[in-house]
Amino acid sequence: MAEVRKEIPDKMPILLAGVGAQGGSLEGLSTLLNSKRSGVFVNSSRGIIYAEQPEQAAIKLKEELNAKR
């Protein structure tokens, strides 16, 4: 994933899709971050929408993302 960020301008965000229900992983997230330690949109639609407690699922994902930053 580090090679992906090298090819994409620092100002352009990257979409990291499929995290959660689709089996995508947050591993390597830090290598996609831009110089401001942001710039990545993480998609986990089904992992949140279909969770027993969607609000808790969203909070858990947020905490996991912040830990990987």
N, C-alpha and C positions, 0 to 999 in steps of 0.2 A: 504494500500500500504506500510505502514511502515514495516509490517511483511515481505513483499517480500524482501526489501533491507537487512533485518537482515539475511535472508537465502542465499543471494547471496554475494560472496566475493566482497570486496571494489574495486578491480581492474577489475571486470567484469562489462561491461555495460549492461544496461537493455533497451529493446525496448518497447517504449510506442507507440503502433500503433493505428491507427484509429482516430487521432485527426483531427477535421474539418468536412469534408463531411460525414464521417461515424458516427459522433455524439460523438466521444471520447472527453474527458475533460482533461484540464490541472490541475484540482483540484487534490491535492495530489502529484503533481510533486515534490515538495520540499522534501517529505518523501522518494522519490526514489533516490535522489542525494547521491553520495558517500561522503567521508570525504573531498574531494576537491571541493564540490558543483558542480560536473559534473557527468558524467557516465550514462547519459540517452540519448538514441537516440529517437527522436520524429519523427514519420512518419505522414505526412499529404499530401500524393501524390495527391489525387483528389481535396483536398481543395486548392491546388496551381495550378496544371495543368489545371483544368477546371475553374479557376477564370477568371473573365472578365479582370483583370490585374494581371497576375501571379506574376510579380516581386513585386508588391505592397502587394499581399497576403503573399509572403514569408517574406517580411520585417515586416509586421504586426505580423506574427507568431513569428518571432525572438524577437520582442519587448515584446510580451505577455510572451514568455518563460523567457526572462530576468527578467521581473517583478515578475514572480513566483519563481525565484531562490532566 
